[in-house]
Amino acid sequence: MRTVVAVYDYPDAVKAFVSAGLWGRLRDFGECTSIGYANAEEGLVAGFVFHNYEPEYGSIELSGFSTRRDWATRDVVANIFGGYPFKQLGCRLLIGRHSEHNTRVRRIWKALGAEEVLIPQLRSDDESEAVAILKRDVFLKSRFMRGRNG
């Protein structure tokens, strides 16, 4: 396994990596924060963009993309899904939007404790949008946060 480390210093590269991976083109996330994970051999292997932050509602949206899975340790998952949005920003909801056909990502969000709502035809005439809603109290009680200060 190659060593994967967190990358905070290159937000534009992380946004471009996530955009290209999700949509095949550069997409403007607006005001956002990002974190990437990289190794010396391949560069970025995973990236996450926190956007659509609504402090008055206590919510933020998360978009992410990865080319491999070995970066996803329990500590990393706890930081991405809990540390920044819930502990640092104080949000009560973390939101993810993805295709109904992306069963892998839908499984991940469900494993984290997220609820899911399908919005028919939001992506196209034959593709719904799956909106995952992860509540702070649910995530902080999850197996990913065991042994950590909630």
Secondary structure as UniProt FT lines:
FT   STRAND          5..7
FT   HELIX           11..23
FT   STRAND          32..39
FT   TURN            40..42
FT   STRAND          43..54
FT   TURN            55..58
FT   STRAND          59..66
FT   TURN            70..71
FT   HELIX           74..78
FT   HELIX           79..88
FT   STRAND          93..99
FT   TURN            100..101
FT   HELIX           103..112
FT   STRAND          115..124
FT   TURN            125..126
FT   STRAND          127..135
FT   HELIX           136..140
FT   HELIX           143..145
FT   TURN            146..147
//
